[in-house]
Amino acid sequence: MIDGRLHAVPRVLNAGGVLQGARGGVDLPSADIDPAKSHLATHYATMEAANLWDRDTGWKRVP
């Protein structure tokens, strides 16, 4: 809460990183990954930030 209003905060960026494998990744069924990314993408858009999976960073996810 900022000034009595709810706001998306940069911790959403951490959640996006975890979906990409950071901090050991997350144990979600593959069918749940895209809906989770879609949900987080709305928060990224609110912050006017590019999400990790739609931008070309040159990094490749290592299985």
Buried (B, 14 or more C-beta within 10 A) or exposed (E): EEEEEEEBEEEBBEBBEBBBEBEEEBEEEEEEEEEBBEEBBEBBEEBEBEBBBEEEEEEEEEE
